[in-house]
Each structure stands twice: as C-alpha cells, then as structure tokens.
C-alpha cells in the first residue's frame, strides 16, 4: 500500500480486515521524531487526519476505517520482512 510513502512519519504499516470484515485497519509504527513530546491522543488525531486525507484520494474499497498505533517496531524474520502472525496474536 502507498500509505507509508504518502505519510512520511509512518515507518511500517500492515493492513488487514477488521474483526467485522467491513473495513480495513492500518497497523502502524511511527517514526520516533514524530512521536517525541506528543501524547497518544495527539498522535492518533494527527494520524487519523492524515489517513482521512489519504482516503479522499483512494477508491472507496481501499479506504482505511481505523488505525492501531504501535509503540515498537514490528517483529521481523531474518530477511527483514514483518512476521504478520506475530502481529495478529495481539490483535
């Protein structure tokens, strides 16, 4: 997905269907310099605002319904690919 290229402070992103299967959830890990000196509510509001702007440029079936902000980078395998199954354990 183009999300991490469009929103520069998103370092890692994994998208998946939400539990009700009626939308897309973006799981994101943000750059440390973006999150510094901000509380969780400020971070979420800024991300949500930027993702809403992203959604306006995308077809409706690609719209992101909600986001989960992670404080730590996603676990990766030896090839530096995100291990999706590890992420989904906590979801």
N, CA, C and O atoms as a printed pandas DataFrame, in Angstrom:
     atom_number atom_name residue_name chain_id  residue_number  x_coord  y_coord  z_coord
0              1         N          UNK        A               1    0.846   -1.184    0.000
1              2        CA          UNK        A               1    0.000    0.000    0.000
2              3         C          UNK        A               1    0.884    1.237    0.000
3              4         O          UNK        A               1    2.010    1.192    0.494
4              5         N          UNK        A               2    0.406    2.298   -0.526
5              6        CA          UNK        A               2    1.156    3.531   -0.653
6              7         C          UNK        A               2    1.170    4.366    0.616
7              8         O          UNK        A               2    1.803    5.421    0.640
8              9         N          UNK        A               3    0.503    3.934    1.655
9             10        CA          UNK        A               3    0.325    4.737    2.856
10            11         C          UNK        A               3    1.645    5.224    3.442
11            12         O          UNK        A               3    1.769    6.406    3.763
12            13         N          UNK        A               4    2.629    4.348    3.590
13            14        CA          UNK        A               4    3.893    4.750    4.201
14            15         C          UNK        A               4    4.700    5.670    3.292
15            16         O          UNK        A               4    5.570    6.393    3.777
16            17         N          UNK        A               5    4.438    5.663    2.006
17            18        CA          UNK        A               5    5.111    6.587    1.095
18            19         C          UNK        A               5    4.417    7.945    1.078
19            20         O          UNK        A               5    5.072    8.966    0.870
20            21         N          UNK        A               6    3.116    7.973    1.291
21            22        CA          UNK        A               6    2.350    9.215    1.297
22            23         C          UNK        A               6    2.491    9.977    2.615
23            24         O          UNK        A               6    2.556   11.206    2.621
24            25         N          UNK        A               7    2.538    9.251    3.721
25            26        CA          UNK        A               7    2.648    9.872    5.043
26            27         C          UNK        A               7    4.033    9.529    5.576
27            28         O          UNK        A               7    4.278    8.408    6.023
28            29         N          UNK        A               8    4.917   10.486    5.525
29            30        CA          UNK        A               8    6.355   10.259    5.745
30            31         C          UNK        A               8    6.705    9.744    7.141
31            32         O          UNK        A               8    7.690    9.021    7.285
32            33         N          UNK        A               9    5.941   10.086    8.162
33            34        CA          UNK        A               9    6.285    9.660    9.517
34            35         C          UNK        A               9    5.850    8.223    9.824
35            36         O          UNK        A               9    6.162    7.712   10.900
36            37         N          UNK        A              10    5.148    7.571    8.922
37            38        CA          UNK        A              10    4.805    6.154    9.102
38            39         C          UNK        A              10    5.979    5.321    8.604
39            40         O          UNK        A              10    6.295    5.321    7.414
40            41         N          UNK        A              11    6.619    4.614    9.522
41            42        CA          UNK        A              11    7.777    3.804    9.150
42            43         C          UNK        A              11    7.388    2.414    8.679
43            44         O          UNK        A              11    7.974    1.886    7.734
44            45         N          UNK        A              12    6.396    1.819    9.340
45            46        CA          UNK        A              12    5.949    0.472    8.977
46            47         C          UNK        A              12    4.436    0.422    9.047
47            48         O          UNK        A              12    3.821    1.047    9.910
48            49         N          UNK        A              13    3.845   -0.323    8.134
49            50        CA          UNK        A              13    2.392   -0.459    8.130
50            51         C          UNK        A              13    2.002   -1.854    7.661
51            52         O          UNK        A              13    2.594   -2.407    6.734
52            53         N          UNK        A              14    0.997   -2.404    8.321
53            54        CA          UNK        A              14    0.378   -3.653    7.897
54            55         C          UNK        A              14   -1.126   -3.390    7.908
55            56         O          UNK        A              14   -1.671   -2.901    8.898
56            57         N          UNK        A              15   -1.778   -3.711    6.821
57            58        CA          UNK        A              15   -3.235   -3.535    6.767
58            59         C          UNK        A              15   -3.907   -4.901    6.788
59            60         O          UNK        A              15   -3.378   -5.884    6.268
60            61         N          UNK        A              16   -5.072   -4.938    7.395
61            62        CA          UNK        A              16   -5.861   -6.161    7.442
62            63         C          UNK        A              16   -7.326   -5.794    7.630
63            64         O          UNK        A              16   -7.649   -4.663    7.994
64            65         N          UNK        A              17   -8.210   -6.752    7.380
65            66        CA          UNK        A              17   -9.637   -6.532    7.589
66            67         C          UNK        A              17   -9.918   -6.440    9.077
67            68         O          UNK        A              17   -9.269   -7.108    9.883
68            69         N          UNK        A              18  -10.886   -5.611    9.440
69            70        CA          UNK        A              18  -11.236   -5.547   10.855
70            71         C          UNK        A              18  -12.020   -6.802   11.250
71            72         O          UNK        A              18  -12.355   -7.626   10.400
72            73         N          UNK        A              19  -12.301   -6.934   12.521
73            74        CA          UNK        A              19  -12.940   -8.159   13.025
74            75         C          UNK        A              19  -14.315   -8.403   12.406
75            76         O          UNK        A              19  -14.732   -9.552   12.261
76            77         N          UNK        A              20  -15.014   -7.341   12.045
77            78        CA          UNK        A              20  -16.340   -7.481   11.435
78            79         C          UNK        A              20  -16.268   -7.652    9.926
79            80         O          UNK        A              20  -17.295   -7.846    9.276
80            81         N          UNK        A              21  -15.064   -7.584    9.360
81            82        CA          UNK        A              21  -14.831   -7.758    7.921
82            83         C          UNK        A              21  -15.524   -6.695    7.070
83            84         O          UNK        A              21  -15.828   -6.939    5.902
84            85         N          UNK        A              22  -15.777   -5.515    7.647
85            86        CA          UNK        A              22  -16.437   -4.474    6.863
86            87         C          UNK        A              22  -15.541   -3.256    6.618
87            88         O          UNK        A              22  -16.030   -2.186    6.256
88            89         N          UNK        A              23  -14.266   -3.416    6.811
89            90        CA          UNK        A              23  -13.352   -2.307    6.582
90            91         C          UNK        A              23  -11.911   -2.723    6.738
91            92         O          UNK        A              23  -11.609   -3.867    7.076
92            93         N          UNK        A              24  -11.024   -1.779    6.486
93            94        CA          UNK        A              24   -9.589   -2.026    6.575
94            95         C          UNK        A              24   -9.034   -1.306    7.793
95            96         O          UNK        A              24   -9.370   -0.151    8.055
96            97         N          UNK        A              25   -8.184   -1.997    8.530
97            98        CA          UNK        A              25   -7.484   -1.424    9.672
98            99         C          UNK        A              25   -6.014   -1.306    9.302
99           100         O          UNK        A              25   -5.433   -2.242    8.753
100          101         N          UNK        A              26   -5.410   -0.161    9.600
101          102        CA          UNK        A              26   -3.977    0.026    9.379
102          103         C          UNK        A              26   -3.271   -0.064   10.725
103          104         O          UNK        A              26   -3.572    0.689   11.651
104          105         N          UNK        A              27   -2.334   -0.991   10.817
105          106        CA          UNK        A              27   -1.482   -1.119   11.995
106          107         C          UNK        A              27   -0.186   -0.422   11.638
107          108         O          UNK        A              27    0.496   -0.817   10.692
108          109         N          UNK        A              28    0.161    0.628   12.399
109          110        CA          UNK        A              28    1.304    1.455   12.025
110          111         C          UNK        A              28    2.313    1.586   13.152
111          112         O          UNK        A              28    1.964    1.600   14.332
112          113         N          UNK        A              29    3.558    1.681   12.757
113          114        CA          UNK        A              29    4.646    2.052   13.656
114          115         C          UNK        A              29    5.183    3.373   13.118
115          116         O          UNK        A              29    5.494    3.490   11.933
116          117         N          UNK        A              30    5.290    4.365   14.000
117          118        CA          UNK        A              30    5.636    5.719   13.580
118          119         C          UNK        A              30    7.084    6.061   13.908
119          120         O          UNK        A              30    7.688    5.477   14.809
120          121         N          UNK        A              31    7.622    7.004   13.172
121          122        CA          UNK        A              31    8.988    7.478   13.399
122          123         C          UNK        A              31    9.089    8.099   14.793
123          124         O          UNK        A              31    8.181    8.796   15.245
124          125         N          UNK        A              32   10.203    7.834   15.457
125          126        CA          UNK        A              32   10.411    8.350   16.812
126          127         C          UNK        A              32   10.358    9.875   16.867
127          128         O          UNK        A              32    9.809   10.442   17.812
128          129         N          UNK        A              33   10.927   10.544   15.859
129          130        CA          UNK        A              33   10.932   12.010   15.884
130          131         C          UNK        A              33    9.524   12.591   15.773
131          132         O          UNK        A              33    9.277   13.705   16.233
132          133         N          UNK        A              34    8.597   11.843   15.164
133          134        CA          UNK        A              34    7.209   12.301   15.083
134          135         C          UNK        A              34    6.509   12.167   16.430
135          136         O          UNK        A              34    5.739   13.049   16.810
136          137         N          UNK        A              35    6.757   11.092   17.153
137          138        CA          UNK        A              35    6.049   10.825   18.403
138          139         C          UNK        A              35    6.646   11.542   19.605
139          140         O          UNK        A              35    6.009   11.624   20.655
140          141         N          UNK        A              36    7.858   12.059   19.463
141          142        CA          UNK        A              36    8.528   12.724   20.586
142          143         C          UNK        A              36    7.702   13.919   21.066
143          144         O          UNK        A              36    7.223   14.719   20.262
144          145         N          UNK        A              37    7.546   14.026   22.362
145          146        CA          UNK        A              37    6.853   15.142   23.015
146          147         C          UNK        A              37    5.374   15.253   22.638
147          148         O          UNK        A              37    4.803   16.343   22.694
148          149         N          UNK        A              38    4.755   14.146   22.257
149          150        CA          UNK        A              38    3.324   14.139   21.960
150          151         C          UNK        A              38    2.661   13.036   22.779
151          152         O          UNK        A              38    3.246   11.978   23.008
152          153         N          UNK        A              39    1.426   13.301   23.217
153          154        CA          UNK        A              39    0.717   12.242   23.931
154          155         C          UNK        A              39   -0.029   11.372   22.914
155          156         O          UNK        A              39   -0.126   11.719   21.737
156          157         N          UNK        A              40   -0.544   10.258   23.382
157          158        CA          UNK        A              40   -1.190    9.291   22.487
158          159         C          UNK        A              40   -2.377    9.888   21.746
159          160         O          UNK        A              40   -2.602    9.568   20.579
160          161         N          UNK        A              41   -3.127   10.742   22.402
161          162        CA          UNK        A              41   -4.299   11.349   21.760
162          163         C          UNK        A              41   -3.884   12.266   20.608
163          164         O          UNK        A              41   -4.509   12.238   19.548
164          165         N          UNK        A              42   -2.853   13.068   20.796
165          166        CA          UNK        A              42   -2.355   13.949   19.728
166          167         C          UNK        A              42   -1.851   13.141   18.544
167          168         O          UNK        A              42   -2.115   13.478   17.390
168          169         N          UNK        A              43   -1.128   12.081   18.839
169          170        CA          UNK        A              43   -0.588   11.219   17.785
170          171         C          UNK        A              43   -1.725   10.589   16.980
171          172         O          UNK        A              43   -1.694   10.597   15.749
172          173         N          UNK        A              44   -2.728   10.043   17.674
173          174        CA          UNK        A              44   -3.853    9.400   16.996
174          175         C          UNK        A              44   -4.610   10.404   16.133
175          176         O          UNK        A              44   -4.944   10.101   14.987
176          177         N          UNK        A              45   -4.886   11.594   16.665
177          178        CA          UNK        A              45   -5.636   12.601   15.903
178          179         C          UNK        A              45   -4.895   13.016   14.638
179          180         O          UNK        A              45   -5.511   13.143   13.580
180          181         N          UNK        A              46   -3.584   13.229   14.729
181          182        CA          UNK        A              46   -2.798   13.625   13.558
182          183         C          UNK        A              46   -2.792   12.497   12.520
183          184         O          UNK        A              46   -2.985   12.746   11.330
184          185         N          UNK        A              47   -2.570   11.257   12.970
185          186        CA          UNK        A              47   -2.581   10.104   12.061
186          187         C          UNK        A              47   -3.938    9.962   11.395
187          188         O          UNK        A              47   -4.019    9.781   10.181
188          189         N          UNK        A              48   -4.996   10.041   12.174
189          190        CA          UNK        A              48   -6.347    9.889   11.643
190          191         C          UNK        A              48   -6.648   10.979   10.616
191          192         O          UNK        A              48   -7.258   10.706    9.583
192          193         N          UNK        A              49   -6.228   12.196   10.892
193          194        CA          UNK        A              49   -6.438   13.305    9.965
194          195         C          UNK        A              49   -5.700   13.061    8.641
195          196         O          UNK        A              49   -6.267   13.259    7.566
196          197         N          UNK        A              50   -4.449   12.636    8.724
197          198        CA          UNK        A              50   -3.664   12.377    7.515
198          199         C          UNK        A              50   -4.202   11.174    6.736
199          200         O          UNK        A              50   -4.179   11.170    5.505
200          201         N          UNK        A              51   -4.681   10.167    7.445
201          202        CA          UNK        A              51   -5.245    8.996    6.777
202          203         C          UNK        A              51   -6.585    9.344    6.125
203          204         O          UNK        A              51   -6.909    8.818    5.060
204          205         N          UNK        A              52   -7.352   10.212    6.747
205          206        CA          UNK        A              52   -8.598   10.666    6.112
206          207         C          UNK        A              52   -8.295   11.394    4.808
207          208         O          UNK        A              52   -9.010   11.218    3.822
208          209         N          UNK        A              53   -7.245   12.207    4.792
209          210        CA          UNK        A              53   -6.823   12.894    3.564
210          211         C          UNK        A              53   -6.370   11.869    2.520
211          212         O          UNK        A              53   -6.667   12.013    1.334
212          213         N          UNK        A              54   -5.654   10.838    2.963
213          214        CA          UNK        A              54   -5.224    9.746    2.079
214          215         C          UNK        A              54   -6.444    9.048    1.476
215          216         O          UNK        A              54   -6.470    8.754    0.281
216          217         N          UNK        A              55   -7.454    8.783    2.312
217          218        CA          UNK        A              55   -8.668    8.093    1.855
218          219         C          UNK        A              55   -9.389    8.870    0.752
219          220         O          UNK        A              55   -9.968    8.267   -0.152
220          221         N          UNK        A              56   -9.358   10.187    0.822
221          222        CA          UNK        A              56  -10.041   11.001   -0.187
222          223         C          UNK        A              56   -9.436   10.812   -1.574
223          224         O          UNK        A              56  -10.109   11.044   -2.579
224          225         N          UNK        A              57   -8.171   10.392   -1.638
225          226        CA          UNK        A              57   -7.501   10.185   -2.920
226          227         C          UNK        A              57   -7.605    8.744   -3.412
227          228         O          UNK        A              57   -7.160    8.435   -4.518
228          229         N          UNK        A              58   -8.185    7.867   -2.608
229          230        CA          UNK        A              58   -8.248    6.448   -2.937
230          231         C          UNK        A              58   -9.679    6.027   -3.254
231          232         O          UNK        A              58  -10.627    6.668   -2.800
232          233         N          UNK        A              59   -9.844    4.949   -4.035
233          234        CA          UNK        A              59  -11.196    4.422   -4.263
234          235         C          UNK        A              59  -11.793    3.920   -2.945
235          236         O          UNK        A              59  -11.055    3.556   -2.031
236          237         N          UNK        A              60  -13.093    3.899   -2.848
237          238        CA          UNK        A              60  -13.761    3.587   -1.581
238          239         C          UNK        A              60  -13.405    2.212   -1.029
239          240         O          UNK        A              60  -13.365    2.038    0.189
240          241         N          UNK        A              61  -13.147    1.238   -1.883
241          242        CA          UNK        A              61  -12.829   -0.100   -1.373
242          243         C          UNK        A              61  -11.438   -0.170   -0.735
243          244         O          UNK        A              61  -11.105   -1.168   -0.097
244          245         N          UNK        A              62  -10.627    0.875   -0.902
245          246        CA          UNK        A              62   -9.308    0.922   -0.279
246          247         C          UNK        A              62   -9.260    1.850    0.930
247          248         O          UNK        A              62   -8.184    2.082    1.481
248          249         N          UNK        A              63  -10.395    2.381    1.349
249          250        CA          UNK        A              63  -10.412    3.311    2.478
250          251         C          UNK        A              63  -10.047    2.606    3.782
251          252         O          UNK        A              63  -10.485    1.488    4.051
252          253         N          UNK        A              64   -9.248    3.278    4.565
253          254        CA          UNK        A              64   -8.840    2.768    5.873
254          255         C          UNK        A              64   -9.860    3.252    6.898
255          256         O          UNK        A              64  -10.087    4.451    7.058
256          257         N          UNK        A              65  -10.464    2.296    7.582
257          258        CA          UNK        A              65  -11.530    2.593    8.542
258          259         C          UNK        A              65  -10.960    3.102    9.871
259          260         O          UNK        A              65  -11.506    4.034   10.462
260          261         N          UNK        A              66   -9.878    2.504   10.336
261          262        CA          UNK        A              66   -9.306    2.872   11.632
262          263         C          UNK        A              66   -7.830    2.533   11.647
263          264         O          UNK        A              66   -7.319    1.877   10.739
264          265         N          UNK        A              67   -7.146    2.991   12.693
265          266        CA          UNK        A              67   -5.711    2.713   12.828
266          267         C          UNK        A              67   -5.400    2.203   14.227
267          268         O          UNK        A              67   -6.081    2.542   15.195
268          269         N          UNK        A              68   -4.370    1.389   14.313
269          270        CA          UNK        A              68   -3.770    0.969   15.574
270          271         C          UNK        A              68   -2.335    1.457   15.540
271          272         O          UNK        A              68   -1.581    1.111   14.631
272          273         N          UNK        A              69   -1.953    2.256   16.523
273          274        CA          UNK        A              69   -0.597    2.783   16.578
274          275         C          UNK        A              69    0.211    1.916   17.533
275          276         O          UNK        A              69   -0.160    1.745   18.694
276          277         N          UNK        A              70    1.320    1.370   17.038
277          278        CA          UNK        A              70    2.194    0.532   17.842
278          279         C          UNK        A              70    3.399    1.345   18.317
279          280         O          UNK        A              70    3.929    2.176   17.581
280          281         N          UNK        A              71    3.819    1.093   19.552
281          282        CA          UNK        A              71    4.939    1.837   20.120
282          283         C          UNK        A              71    6.287    1.246   19.736
283          284         O          UNK        A              71    7.306    1.934   19.806
284          285         N          UNK        A              72    6.305   -0.009   19.333
285          286        CA          UNK        A              72    7.555   -0.685   18.972
286          287         C          UNK        A              72    7.499   -1.158   17.530
287          288         O          UNK        A              72    6.419   -1.408   16.995
288          289         N          UNK        A              73    8.668   -1.280   16.896
289          290        CA          UNK        A              73    8.682   -1.817   15.516
290          291         C          UNK        A              73    8.118   -3.230   15.495
291          292         O          UNK        A              73    8.160   -3.942   16.498
292          293         N          UNK        A              74    7.593   -3.625   14.351
293          294        CA          UNK        A              74    7.051   -4.974   14.200
294          295         C          UNK        A              74    8.184   -5.994   14.176
295          296         O          UNK        A              74    9.286   -5.700   13.712
296          297         N          UNK        A              75    7.902   -7.199   14.682
297          298        CA          UNK        A              75    8.904   -8.266   14.644
298          299         C          UNK        A              75    9.138   -8.682   13.198
299          300         O          UNK        A              75    8.214   -8.750   12.387
300          301         N          UNK        A              76   10.414   -8.958   12.903
301          302        CA          UNK        A              76   10.779   -9.314   11.532
302          303         C          UNK        A              76   11.562  -10.620   11.517
303          304         O          UNK        A              76   12.184  -11.009   12.506
304          305         N          UNK        A              77   11.513  -11.284   10.363
305          306        CA          UNK        A              77   12.290  -12.508   10.201
306          307         C          UNK        A              77   13.709  -12.157    9.760
307          308         O          UNK        A              77   14.069  -10.982    9.686
308          309         N          UNK        A              78   14.494  -13.158    9.473
309          310        CA          UNK        A              78   15.890  -12.953    9.105
310          311         C          UNK        A              78   16.042  -12.148    7.806
311          312         O          UNK        A              78   17.072  -11.510    7.586
312          313         N          UNK        A              79   15.023  -12.180    6.958
313          314        CA          UNK        A              79   15.040  -11.411    5.712
314          315         C          UNK        A              79   14.469  -10.007    5.878
315          316         O          UNK        A              79   14.251   -9.297    4.896
316          317         N          UNK        A              80   14.229   -9.612    7.128
317          318        CA          UNK        A              80   13.704   -8.284    7.486
318          319         C          UNK        A              80   12.295   -8.035    6.954
319          320         O          UNK        A              80   11.920   -6.905    6.640
320          321         N          UNK        A              81   11.529   -9.114    6.861
321          322        CA          UNK        A              81   10.121   -8.992    6.493
322          323         C          UNK        A              81    9.289   -9.131    7.767
323          324         O          UNK        A              81    9.601   -9.932    8.647
324          325         N          UNK        A              82    8.231   -8.341    7.843
325          326        CA          UNK        A              82    7.381   -8.346    9.034
326          327         C          UNK        A              82    6.684   -9.698    9.171
327          328         O          UNK        A              82    6.151  -10.241    8.203
328          329         N          UNK        A              83    6.702  -10.226   10.391
329          330        CA          UNK        A              83    6.042  -11.501   10.681
330          331         C          UNK        A              83    4.587  -11.184   11.048
331          332         O          UNK        A              83    4.289  -10.818   12.185
332          333         N          UNK        A              84    3.697  -11.329   10.080
333          334        CA          UNK        A              84    2.290  -10.972   10.273
334          335         C          UNK        A              84    1.628  -11.780   11.387
335          336         O          UNK        A              84    0.793  -11.254   12.123
336          337         N          UNK        A              85    1.992  -13.043   11.512
337          338        CA          UNK        A              85    1.366  -13.885   12.520
338          339         C          UNK        A              85    1.658  -13.378   13.941
339          340         O          UNK        A              85    0.817  -13.510   14.830
340          341         N          UNK        A              86    2.828  -12.809   14.149
341          342        CA          UNK        A              86    3.179  -12.245   15.457
342          343         C          UNK        A              86    2.319  -11.022   15.756
343          344         O          UNK        A              86    1.886  -10.823   16.891
344          345         N          UNK        A              87    2.078  -10.219   14.751
345          346        CA          UNK        A              87    1.242   -9.042   14.922
346          347         C          UNK        A              87   -0.186   -9.448   15.255
347          348         O          UNK        A              87   -0.810   -8.855   16.135
348          349         N          UNK        A              88   -0.698  -10.435   14.571
349          350        CA          UNK        A              88   -2.096  -10.827   14.727
350          351         C          UNK        A              88   -2.364  -11.481   16.088
351          352         O          UNK        A              88   -3.517  -11.524   16.518
352          353         N          UNK        A              89   -1.344  -11.987   16.773
353          354        CA          UNK        A              89   -1.546  -12.565   18.105
354          355         C          UNK        A              89   -2.078  -11.529   19.087
355          356         O          UNK        A              89   -2.904  -11.837   19.946
356          357         N          UNK        A              90   -1.595  -10.299   18.948
357          358        CA          UNK        A              90   -2.030   -9.252   19.873
358          359         C          UNK        A              90   -3.232   -8.467   19.400
359          360         O          UNK        A              90   -3.653   -7.522   20.067
360          361         N          UNK        A              91   -3.790   -8.837   18.267
361          362        CA          UNK        A              91   -4.890   -8.058   17.681
362          363         C          UNK        A              91   -6.223   -8.562   18.145
363          364         O          UNK        A              91   -7.258   -8.023   17.752
